[in-house]
Amino acid sequence: MSLSASAAASAAVAGSVAGGAASASAAGGGAGLGSTGTITDARHIVILMQENRSFDHYFGTLKGVRGFADRSAIQIAGGYSVFNQPNGLFSRQYPWAFNPANSGPSSGAEIKAQCNGDLSHAWSDQHKAWNGGKMDSWVSAKGTVRTLGYLQRSDIPFHYALADNWTICDAYFCSVLSATGPNRTYHWSGMIDPAGSAGGPAYDGGDEKGLRWQTYAEALENAGVSWKVYQNAADNFGDNALAYFSQFANAPAGSALAVKGMGSVPKATGRTPDDIAAAIKADVLGGTLPQVSWIVADQQSSEHPYATPEDGAHFVHMVMDALNADPDVFNSTILLLNYDENDGFFDHVPPPTAPAGTPGEFYNGTNIGLGFRVPLIAISPWSRGGWVNSEVFDHTSVLRFLEQWTAAIGAPAKCANISDWRRKVCGDLTGVFDFANPVYGMPALPDTSQTIGLATCGPQFNPSPSNNALPLQEPGSRPARALPYQPNANLDHLEFGSGGVMKVWLKMANEGAAAVNSAHFAAYANAYRSGGPWQYTVDPGGNQSDFFNCGTNFGNGPYDLSVTGPNRFLRRFKGDATKPGKSVTVTASYADAPDTGLPAIWFKLDNAGSAPVTFTVAPNAYRTDGPWTYTVPAGGSTSDYFNAVAYTNGWYDLTVTVSSDPTFSQRFSGHLETGTPSVSG
């Protein structure tokens, strides 16, 4: 189908991406740096993991990311959106702004937004909120509606400025459905030892001690790569996970593990955050900044609720300024700012989890993770431009990036502990960066000199909702990095057997040239049956099929199933196996459009019935034309295509219905990948 769209629209997309990518620039320094256009141009990797903030809690209102305007959000029990959470037996609550008036930093409302207090986030209640992937028990799991509270641009302007100037990842998940300790253990070592063979399992907060497996710091030491932890050991909030390991806790004085991993920065000004920043600055100016650095904040600067975002912003800003004390160092450094876990704050995207029986991914028969989404912002010359990356990552992705980088510089350091499943499903962060097109220098950033301090936030203000509606997300898009998979799913066929057996067969695939990583899918039963969601991992170029009973004891004909996947991928199949729709089949596929030569989504419409059927394809978003109708004779079929890459930045959201059966509808929503940058949906 040659669908009308102006060439100007395509040009606008290209311009948007080009503007986000920006050509290489020496602004603010960097002109003297040697450039190969590869990962080896990064001379320093600095990792700053902060505390306890979910993605939606910080960035649900940020434009161009998978936030509160997510069209592919799952449905929870009762037919409600995942955003509309149960709040007791007879009420419901949407996410609500801690500071609804956005009334500025001097107001009491703004202080309450900063001082929102922490929530329970142990193994048990994190799993309860997750509820097997149903994501419908946040308030009951956390014991308070504060779990649904969120912050906005006016509350955390520095954090939003980082996202607007560099790259934010909106599919970065913590590693464990649990607390700080387990997630930091993953961050530094790649696992929690679920089998208990080396001092674990370190699955719940507070049980991290006496661990004996190799950390990544030791892998760097063995490879001859310089590294260091910047911390004040007397005020690190227990966040240096190397201390959980016996080899560090018992390291001899003066040894590499003791000095680099357990030592403290020199006392400088009397305030811990200033001490840490001063130590980094001294090493930058002295030419002794290690190749790999981990930074552990003091409690006040950690952003752990009670420790405010404003104090955290000040600390992050000081770290950036310390690195920029020599612009050539800043312009050859990758700073990864991430968060260990979500505290107890709501996030709406179900984390990918492993199918039952996956080695290394279960403790006591229960999924370890992935955990809930948390922010990651990549700050470097190779991630400038306000990009979003929607590839699935977790804390082990940081280690895998270091694996790639150390191999590239000729000193490979491998993390032996990461499970095969995580290596398949989670990326290695290299897709976040464009090493061929650096943009050097430090842009202007909001002032962060105003801090609040721990004393102001105790006792807790305990804010409560002032409204109950789906939050608005900032309008607009942002340039988006290419992703390494192409998910697809179809209702393949219906199966009928004796004794009232009826089955819906779904087929999930990871197709095309873009598919170089495995894709995670989950299947949800929206109605007529319990159970699920069911988890699937599909390798590049592969597919998996599964059936769902819809006969006796499972609805007796009706079905309503959804399949979710990466980057807002969604299918929803509704119908009744006893109605005329049982004779029609809709098959979605991807192929180039003959008029544009660019990838499009194709529909093959089959009618196995005894009478003609009219199919209707209607847009739900991204297009303003249509709908389109096709009358298919008995025993016949037809195919047509819908340009997505050429006209809608690769995005599509279409629903197919049939004239013969009002119970039948199939929704197809997602993004077509081309291996090149795009624009967020």
C-alpha positions in Angstrom: 0.0 0.0 0.0 1.5 3.3 -1.0 0.3 5.5 1.8 0.3 9.3 1.6 2.9 11.1 3.7 5.1 14.1 2.8 8.8 13.9 2.1 9.0 16.8 4.5 8.0 14.5 7.3 10.9 12.2 6.5 13.3 15.1 6.3 12.1 16.3 9.7 13.0 12.9 11.2 16.4 13.0 9.7 17.0 16.5 10.9 15.9 15.5 14.4 18.4 12.6 14.6 21.2 14.7 13.1 20.6 17.4 15.6 20.8 15.0 18.5 23.9 13.3 17.2 25.7 16.5 16.5 29.0 16.4 14.5 32.3 16.1 16.3 33.2 19.3 18.0 36.2 20.6 20.0 34.1 23.1 22.0 35.3 23.4 25.5 38.5 21.4 24.9 39.3 18.1 23.3 40.8 19.4 20.1 44.2 18.0 21.1 42.9 14.5 21.9 43.9 11.7 19.6 40.8 10.2 18.1 40.4 6.8 16.5 36.6 6.9 16.3 36.5 3.7 18.4 35.9 2.7 22.1 39.6 3.0 22.7 39.2 6.8 22.7 37.8 6.5 26.2 40.7 6.6 28.5 38.8 6.5 31.8 35.6 4.8 32.9 34.1 6.3 36.1 31.1 4.6 37.7 28.9 6.5 40.3 26.1 4.4 41.6 23.6 6.3 43.7 20.8 5.0 45.9 17.2 3.9 45.6 15.2 5.7 42.9 13.0 4.1 40.2 12.9 5.3 36.7 9.2 6.5 36.8 9.8 8.1 40.2 12.5 10.4 38.6 11.9 10.4 34.9 8.3 9.4 34.3 7.5 12.9 33.1 10.6 13.4 31.0 9.9 13.8 27.3 10.8 11.1 24.8 11.3 8.2 27.2 9.1 5.3 28.2 7.3 7.1 31.0 3.7 7.9 32.0 2.5 8.3 28.4 3.5 4.8 27.5 1.0 3.5 25.0 2.2 -0.1 25.6 1.7 -0.2 29.3 0.3 -3.6 30.5 -3.2 -4.2 31.8 -3.7 -5.4 35.4 -6.5 -7.3 37.0 -10.0 -5.8 36.4 -9.0 -4.3 33.1 -7.1 -1.3 34.6 -3.9 0.2 33.3 -0.8 -0.7 35.4 -0.7 3.0 36.3 -4.0 2.7 38.1 -3.0 0.7 41.1 -5.2 -0.9 43.8 -5.2 1.2 47.0 -7.0 -1.1 49.5 -10.2 -3.0 48.8 -12.3 -0.2 47.4 -10.1 2.5 45.9 -7.4 3.0 43.4 -4.5 5.5 42.9 -2.5 6.8 40.0 1.1 8.0 40.4 1.0 11.4 42.1 3.4 14.3 42.2 5.2 14.9 45.5 5.2 18.6 44.6 2.0 19.1 42.5 2.2 22.9 42.5 5.8 23.0 41.2 6.1 26.0 43.4 9.8 26.4 43.5 12.7 25.6 45.9 11.7 27.9 48.7 8.3 26.4 49.2 7.2 23.9 51.8 5.8 21.7 49.0 9.2 21.5 47.3 10.9 20.5 50.6 8.3 17.8 51.0 9.1 16.6 47.5 12.8 16.4 48.4 12.1 14.8 51.8 9.7 12.0 50.8 11.3 9.3 52.9 12.3 5.7 52.2 10.1 2.6 51.8 10.5 -1.1 52.4 12.5 -2.7 49.6 13.6 -6.2 50.8 13.4 -9.4 48.8 10.0 -10.3 50.1 8.1 -7.0 49.4 9.9 -6.3 46.1 8.7 -9.7 44.9 5.2 -9.0 46.3 5.1 -5.7 44.3 6.3 -7.5 41.2 3.7 -10.3 41.8 5.2 -12.7 39.3 5.2 -9.9 36.7 1.6 -8.8 37.1 2.9 -5.5 38.7 -0.4 -4.9 40.6 0.5 -4.9 44.3 2.6 -1.9 44.9 0.6 -0.2 47.6 -0.1 -3.4 49.6 3.5 -4.5 49.2 5.0 -1.3 50.4 2.3 -0.4 53.0 1.8 3.1 51.8 0.6 5.1 48.8 3.9 7.0 48.9 5.2 4.2 46.6 3.4 5.9 43.8 4.9 9.4 44.4 7.1 10.9 41.7 9.3 14.0 41.0 9.2 16.4 38.1 11.6 18.6 36.2 11.1 21.5 38.6 12.0 19.2 41.5 15.2 17.7 40.0 16.3 20.2 37.3 19.9 19.0 37.4 19.0 15.4 36.7 16.7 16.4 33.8 19.6 18.6 32.4 21.9 15.6 32.4 19.3 13.6 30.4 18.7 16.5 28.0 22.4 16.9 27.4 23.7 13.3 27.3 22.0 9.9 27.0 19.4 8.3 29.3 18.6 4.6 29.2 14.9 3.9 29.8 15.3 0.1 29.8 18.0 -0.2 32.4 16.9 -2.5 35.2 18.5 -3.2 38.6 19.7 -6.8 38.8 17.7 -8.2 41.7 14.1 -7.9 43.0 15.6 -7.0 46.3 17.5 -4.4 48.3 20.7 -2.4 48.0 23.2 -5.0 49.0 22.3 -7.7 46.5 22.1 -5.1 43.7 25.5 -3.7 44.6 26.9 -7.2 44.8 25.7 -7.8 41.2 27.2 -4.4 40.2 30.7 -5.3 41.5 30.8 -9.0 40.8 28.0 -10.2 38.4 26.0 -12.5 40.7 24.7 -13.2 44.3 25.8 -16.9 44.4 22.3 -18.4 44.5 23.7 -21.9 45.0 25.6 -20.8 48.1 28.9 -22.2 46.9 31.1 -19.3 47.8 29.5 -17.5 50.8 26.2 -16.7 49.3 23.4 -16.5 48.5 23.5 -12.8 49.2 19.9 -12.3 48.1 18.5 -10.0 50.8 19.6 -6.7 52.3 22.0 -7.1 55.2 23.3 -10.6 54.5 26.3 -9.5 52.4 29.4 -10.6 54.3 31.9 -13.3 54.0 31.5 -13.6 50.2 34.3 -15.3 48.5 34.0 -15.2 44.7 36.0 -12.9 42.4 34.9 -9.3 42.1 35.5 -7.4 38.9 38.0 -5.2 40.7 40.2 -8.3 41.1 39.8 -9.1 37.4 41.1 -5.6 36.6 44.0 -6.0 39.0 44.9 -9.3 37.4 44.7 -7.8 33.9 47.0 -4.9 34.9 44.2 -2.2 34.5 44.5 0.6 37.1 41.4 1.0 39.3 40.3 2.7 42.6 37.3 3.2 44.8 36.8 6.9 45.8 35.1 6.9 49.2 35.2 8.0 52.8 35.1 4.6 54.5 33.7 6.1 57.7 30.7 7.6 55.9 29.9 5.4 52.8 26.5 4.2 53.9 27.7 0.6 53.5 27.6 1.1 49.7 31.1 -0.1 48.9 30.2 -3.7 47.9 33.8 -4.8 47.9 33.6 -4.7 51.7 31.1 -7.6 51.5 33.9 -9.9 50.2 36.3 -11.7 52.6 39.3 -11.0 50.3 38.7 -7.3 50.8 37.5 -7.2 54.4 40.6 -9.2 55.4 43.1 -7.7 52.9 46.5 -7.0 54.5 47.3 -3.4 55.1 49.2 -1.9 52.1 47.9 -4.6 49.7 46.3 -3.5 46.4 42.9 -4.7 47.6 43.2 -2.8 50.8 44.6 0.4 49.4 42.5 0.6 46.2 39.3 -1.0 47.4 39.0 -0.2 51.1 41.0 3.0 51.5 39.6 6.5 52.2 40.2 9.7 50.3 42.4 12.3 52.2 40.5 14.7 54.5 40.2 18.0 52.7 37.6 20.4 54.0 35.7 18.6 56.7 32.8 17.6 54.5 32.8 14.1 53.0 31.4 15.0 49.5 34.0 17.8 49.2 36.7 15.4 50.2 35.8 12.9 47.5 35.5 15.5 44.8 38.8 17.0 45.9 40.6 13.7 45.7 39.2 13.1 42.2 40.3 16.6 41.2 43.8 16.0 42.6 44.2 12.8 40.6 42.9 14.5 37.5 45.4 17.3 37.7 48.2 15.0 38.8 47.6 12.7 35.9 46.9 9.7 38.2 43.1 9.2 37.6 42.8 5.4 37.3 41.5 3.8 34.1 38.5 2.5 36.1 37.1 4.3 39.1 34.1 3.6 41.4 32.7 6.4 43.4 30.8 5.8 46.6 28.9 8.8 48.0 28.5 9.7 51.7 25.0 9.1 53.1 23.9 12.8 52.7 24.8 12.8 49.0 23.6 9.3 48.2 20.0 10.2 47.1 18.7 7.4 49.4 15.3 8.9 50.5 15.9 11.2 53.4 19.1 12.1 51.5 17.6 14.5 49.0 17.9 14.6 45.2 19.2 18.2 45.6 22.1 17.0 47.8 22.8 14.2 45.3 22.8 16.6 42.4 25.3 18.8 44.2 27.6 15.7 44.6 27.3 14.6 41.0 28.0 18.1 39.9 31.1 18.3 42.0 32.3 15.0 40.6 31.8 16.3 37.0 33.6 19.5 37.8 36.5 17.5 39.3 36.8 15.5 36.2 36.6 18.7 34.1 39.5 20.3 36.1 41.5 19.1 33.1 39.1 19.3 30.1 41.2 16.7 28.3 40.4 14.3 31.0 36.7 15.1 31.0 36.7 14.8 27.2 38.3 11.3 27.3 36.1 9.9 30.2 32.8 8.0 30.3 30.9 8.7 33.5 28.1 6.2 34.2 25.5 7.5 36.7 23.2 4.8 37.8 21.1 3.8 40.8 21.3 0.5 42.8 17.6 -0.2 43.1 14.2 1.5 43.2 13.8 1.8 47.0 10.1 1.0 47.1 9.1 3.4 44.4 6.7 2.4 41.6 7.8 1.6 38.1 5.4 0.5 35.4 7.5 -1.6 33.1 7.7 -5.3 34.0 11.3 -6.4 34.3 12.4 -9.2 32.0 12.8 -12.4 34.0 14.1 -15.8 33.1 12.0 -18.8 32.2 11.7 -21.5 34.9 14.8 -23.6 35.3 17.2 -21.1 33.9 20.6 -21.7 35.5 21.8 -19.0 37.9 18.6 -17.1 37.8 16.6 -18.6 40.6 16.9 -18.7 44.4 14.7 -21.1 46.3 12.5 -21.5 43.2 11.9 -17.8 42.8 13.2 -15.5 40.1 16.2 -13.4 41.2 15.6 -10.7 38.6 15.9 -8.6 36.6 14.7 -6.0 39.2 12.7 -2.9 38.5 13.9 0.0 36.2 16.3 2.5 37.6 17.9 5.5 35.8 21.2 5.3 34.0 22.7 8.4 32.4 25.8 8.0 30.3 27.9 11.2 30.4 30.7 11.4 27.8 31.6 13.1 24.5 30.2 10.0 22.7 26.8 10.2 24.4 26.0 13.9 24.0 22.8 15.1 22.4 19.8 14.2 24.6 19.5 10.7 23.3 17.5 7.8 24.7 18.6 4.2 24.5 15.9 1.6 25.0 18.0 -1.6 24.9 17.6 -3.9 27.9 20.4 -3.4 30.4 21.1 -4.3 34.0 24.0 -3.8 36.4 25.9 -6.6 34.8 25.9 -4.5 31.6 28.4 -2.1 33.2 30.7 -5.0 33.8 30.2 -6.2 30.3 31.0 -2.8 29.0 34.3 -2.9 30.9 34.9 -6.3 29.4 34.6 -4.8 25.9 36.7 -1.8 26.8 39.5 -3.7 28.4 39.7 -6.1 25.5 39.8 -3.2 23.1 42.8 -1.6 25.0 44.6 -4.9 25.1 44.1 -5.8 28.7 41.1 -8.1 28.7 39.4 -8.5 32.1 36.5 -11.0 32.1 33.7 -11.3 34.7 33.3 -15.0 35.2 30.1 -14.8 37.2 27.5 -13.4 34.8 24.9 -16.0 33.9 24.4 -17.0 30.3 20.8 -15.8 30.3 21.9 -12.2 31.3 24.6 -12.2 28.7 21.9 -13.0 26.1 19.1 -10.7 27.3 21.0 -7.7 28.7 23.2 -5.5 26.4 26.8 -4.4 27.1 26.2 -0.7 26.9 28.3 -0.2 23.7 25.1 0.7 21.8 24.8 3.8 24.0 27.8 5.5 22.4 28.7 6.9 19.1 32.5 6.9 19.2 32.8 8.3 15.6 31.1 11.5 16.5 32.2 13.0 19.9 30.9 16.3 21.2 33.4 17.7 23.6 33.1 20.0 26.5 30.9 20.7 29.5 27.6 22.4 28.7 26.0 24.9 31.1 24.1 23.0 33.8 21.8 24.2 36.6 23.2 25.5 39.8 23.3 22.9 42.6 24.8 24.9 45.4 21.6 24.8 47.4 21.5 21.7 49.5 19.1 20.5 52.2 20.9 18.0 54.4 19.7 15.0 56.4 18.5 16.9 59.4 15.9 18.8 57.4 14.3 15.5 56.3 13.8 14.0 59.7 11.2 13.4 60.8 9.5 12.5 57.5 7.0 14.8 56.1 4.9 11.9 54.8 3.2 13.7 51.9 -0.1 12.3 50.5 -1.8 12.5 47.1 -3.5 15.7 46.1 -4.9 14.3 42.8 -5.7 11.0 41.2 -5.3 11.0 37.5 -2.8 9.6 35.0 0.2 12.0 35.1 1.1 14.0 32.0 4.4 13.4 30.4 6.3 16.3 28.7 5.4 16.3 25.0 8.0 15.7 22.4 10.5 13.0 21.3 14.3 12.6 21.4 16.8 10.9 19.2 17.0 7.2 19.9 19.8 4.7 19.4 19.3 1.6 17.2 18.4 -1.6 19.1 19.8 -5.1 18.5 16.6 -7.1 18.1 13.4 -7.1 16.1 10.5 -8.6 18.1 7.4 -10.0 16.4 4.5 -12.1 17.6 1.4 -13.6 16.1 -1.6 -15.7 17.0 -0.4 -18.6 14.9 -3.5 -20.8 15.0 -6.3 -22.2 17.1 -6.3 -25.9 18.1 -9.4 -27.9 18.8 -9.5 -31.3 20.5 -11.9 -33.7 22.1 -13.6 -33.0 25.5 -13.9 -29.2 24.9 -10.2 -28.6 24.5 -9.4 -25.4 22.7 -6.0 -23.8 22.6 -4.6 -20.5 21.3 -1.1 -20.9 19.9 1.1 -17.8 20.0 4.4 -17.6 18.1 7.1 -15.1 19.1 10.1 -14.3 16.9 13.2 -12.2 16.9 13.7 -11.4 13.2 15.7 -9.6 10.6 19.2 -8.1 10.2 18.7 -6.0 13.4 18.4 -9.1 15.5 21.8 -9.7 17.0 20.8 -10.0 20.7 18.2 -12.2 22.3 14.8 -10.7 22.9 12.7 -11.2 26.0 8.9 -11.7 25.7 6.2 -12.1 28.3 2.6 -13.4 27.7 -0.2 -12.1 29.8 -3.8 -13.4 30.2 -5.9 -10.3 30.5 -9.2 -12.1 31.2 -10.9 -15.5 31.3 -8.0 -17.4 33.0 -5.5 -16.9 35.8 -1.8 -17.5 35.9 1.1 -15.9 34.2 2.7 -14.0 32.9 4.8 -16.5 31.1 8.4 -15.7 30.2 10.3 -16.4 27.0 13.8 -15.7 25.6 14.1 -15.8 21.8 17.5 -15.9 20.2 18.4 -13.9 17.1 16.7 -15.3 14.1 14.7 -17.7 16.3 11.2 -18.2 17.4 9.2 -19.9 20.2 5.6 -21.1 20.3 3.4 -21.7 23.2 -0.3 -22.5 23.7 -2.9 -21.1 26.1 -6.1 -23.1 26.9 -9.3 -21.3 26.2 -11.7 -24.3 26.4 -13.2 -26.1 29.3 -12.3 -24.5 32.6 -10.5 -21.7 30.8 -13.3 -19.5 29.6 -15.0 -22.0 27.2 -14.0 -20.1 24.1 -13.2 -16.4 24.8 -9.6 -15.4 25.1 -7.7 -12.1 25.7 -3.9 -12.4 25.6 -1.1 -9.9 25.4 2.5 -10.4 24.4 5.1 -7.7 25.5 8.7 -7.3 24.5 11.5 -4.7 24.3 11.0 -1.0 23.4 7.2 -0.8 23.8 6.5 -3.9 21.8 3.0 -5.1 22.3 0.5 -7.5 20.8 -3.0 -8.1 22.0 -5.2 -10.9 20.7 -8.9 -11.0 21.6 -11.6 -13.3 20.3 -13.7 -16.4 20.9 -12.8 -19.8 19.6 -16.5 -20.7 19.2 -17.3 -17.7 17.1 -16.8 -17.0 13.3 -13.4 -15.3 14.0 -11.9 -18.7 14.5 -11.8 -19.0 10.7 -9.6 -16.0 10.1 -5.9 -15.5 10.6 -3.8 -12.3 10.7 -0.1 -12.7 10.3 2.3 -9.7 10.8 5.7 -9.7 9.3 8.4 -7.2 8.4 9.8 -6.5 4.9 10.7 -3.6 2.7 7.9 -1.6 1.1 8.0 -1.6 -2.7 7.3 2.1 -2.9 10.0 3.4 -0.5 12.4 0.4 -0.2 12.3 0.9 3.6 11.1 -1.5 6.2 7.4 -1.7 6.7 4.9 -3.9 8.6 3.0 -6.3 6.4 -0.3 -8.1 7.2 -1.4 -11.3 5.6 -5.1 -11.7 6.0 -6.5 -15.3 5.6 -10.1 -16.3 5.5 -10.6 -20.1 5.9 -14.4 -19.7 6.4 -17.2 -20.4 4.0 -18.3 -16.8 3.4 -16.5 -13.5 2.5 -15.0 -11.5 5.4 -14.1 -7.8 5.5 -11.0 -7.0 7.5 -10.4 -3.5 8.8 -7.0 -2.1 9.8 -7.2 1.0 11.9 -4.4 3.2 13.3 -4.3 3.8 17.1 -1.4 6.2 16.9 1.4 7.7 14.7 -1.0 8.1 11.7 -4.0 10.2 10.9 -5.2 8.4 7.8 -7.2 5.2 7.4 -8.9 3.0 8.3 -8.4 0.5 5.4 -10.7 -2.3 4.5 -10.1 -5.6 2.6 -12.9 -8.0 1.6 -11.4 -11.5 1.4 -13.4 -14.3 -0.3 -14.0 -17.7 1.4 -10.8 -19.7 1.3 -8.8 -16.6 0.1 -6.2 -14.3 1.4 -4.6 -11.0 0.7 -1.6 -9.0 1.9 -0.8 -5.3 2.3 1.9 -3.2 4.0 2.1 -0.1 6.1 5.1 2.1 5.8 6.6 2.7 9.2 10.3 3.7 8.7 9.6 6.1 5.9 6.6 7.9 7.4 6.4 7.4 11.2 10.0 7.0 12.4 9.6 3.2 12.5 6.7 3.3 14.9 3.4 1.5 14.2 0.2 0.9 16.3 -2.6 -0.8 14.3 -5.6 -2.8 15.2 -7.2 -5.4 12.9 -10.9 -6.4 13.2 -13.3 -8.5 11.1 -16.9 -8.0 10.0 -17.9 -11.5 10.8 -17.1 -11.4 14.5 -17.3 -8.4 16.9 -15.3 -10.3 19.6 -12.2 -10.5 17.3 -9.5 -7.9 17.4 -5.7 -8.0 17.2 -3.5 -5.1 18.1 0.0 -4.7 16.7 2.3 -2.1 18.2 6.1 -1.6 18.1 9.1 -0.2 16.3 10.9 -1.3 13.2 14.7 -1.3 13.6 17.1 -0.5 10.7 20.4 -0.6 12.5 20.5 3.2 12.4 19.4 5.9 14.8 15.7 6.7 15.0 13.4 8.9 17.1 11.6 7.9 20.3 7.9 7.1 20.1 
